[in-house]
Amino acid sequence: LFIQFTSEPETDVAIPDVAGEAASGMNFGVLKNAQALGDAQALLDENRRLIRFDLGTAVNENLQVLLNG
């Protein structure tokens, strides 16, 4: 069983479309979520069991809730 924890950034940072320029079509939060979804799909494609916990933006608080049942 694979356990995946994800979270949302409290503040997000844009990824420039071109190095040195401000224009951006994506941010690191989107990139991180895409990576997590890809990792999960790769595991599922190999018939691996997976459970995902999205801890939102209050990671410490939500993790404590999860651990305390």
VMD Tcl script that draws the C-alpha trace (Angstrom):
set ca {
  {0.00 0.00 0.00}
  {1.40 3.37 -1.02}
  {0.37 6.40 1.01}
  {0.49 9.76 -0.75}
  {0.20 13.07 1.07}
  {-0.48 16.21 -0.92}
  {-1.07 19.82 0.06}
  {-1.91 23.18 -1.42}
  {0.54 26.06 -1.14}
  {-0.42 28.94 1.14}
  {1.16 31.22 -1.45}
  {2.03 30.12 -4.95}
  {4.94 31.08 -7.17}
  {4.59 31.57 -10.90}
  {6.85 29.67 -13.29}
  {7.96 32.05 -16.07}
  {7.18 30.91 -19.60}
  {10.56 32.30 -20.69}
  {13.53 32.63 -18.35}
  {13.93 36.19 -17.12}
  {10.41 37.29 -18.08}
  {7.38 37.72 -15.83}
  {4.76 36.17 -18.14}
  {3.56 32.87 -16.72}
  {0.97 30.31 -17.70}
  {1.64 27.98 -14.77}
  {2.62 28.01 -11.12}
  {4.45 25.58 -8.86}
  {1.22 24.49 -7.16}
  {-0.16 23.25 -10.48}
  {3.15 21.55 -11.31}
  {3.29 19.83 -7.91}
  {-0.30 18.58 -8.22}
  {0.32 17.31 -11.74}
  {3.36 15.38 -10.49}
  {1.35 13.85 -7.63}
  {-1.45 12.81 -10.00}
  {1.08 11.31 -12.40}
  {2.78 9.39 -9.60}
  {-0.59 8.06 -8.42}
  {-1.61 7.03 -11.93}
  {1.70 5.25 -12.52}
  {1.15 3.21 -9.34}
  {-2.45 2.40 -10.26}
  {-1.39 1.38 -13.78}
  {0.85 -1.24 -12.14}
  {-2.05 -2.45 -9.97}
  {-0.50 -0.98 -6.83}
  {-2.79 0.03 -4.01}
  {-2.75 3.72 -3.17}
  {-4.44 6.01 -0.70}
  {-4.09 9.77 -1.05}
  {-4.57 12.35 1.68}
  {-4.91 15.98 0.58}
  {-3.98 18.09 3.59}
  {-5.06 21.40 2.04}
  {-3.19 24.52 3.12}
  {-3.25 23.79 6.88}
  {-0.83 20.87 6.64}
  {0.25 20.64 10.29}
  {-3.26 20.97 11.66}
  {-4.81 18.52 9.20}
  {-2.02 15.99 9.72}
  {-2.66 16.12 13.47}
  {-6.38 15.52 12.87}
  {-5.52 12.53 10.68}
  {-3.07 11.08 13.21}
  {-5.41 11.58 16.16}
  {-8.27 9.84 14.37}
}
mol new
graphics top color blue
foreach p $ca { graphics top sphere $p radius 0.5 }
foreach p [lrange $ca 0 end-1] q [lrange $ca 1 end] { graphics top cylinder $p $q radius 0.2 }
display resetview
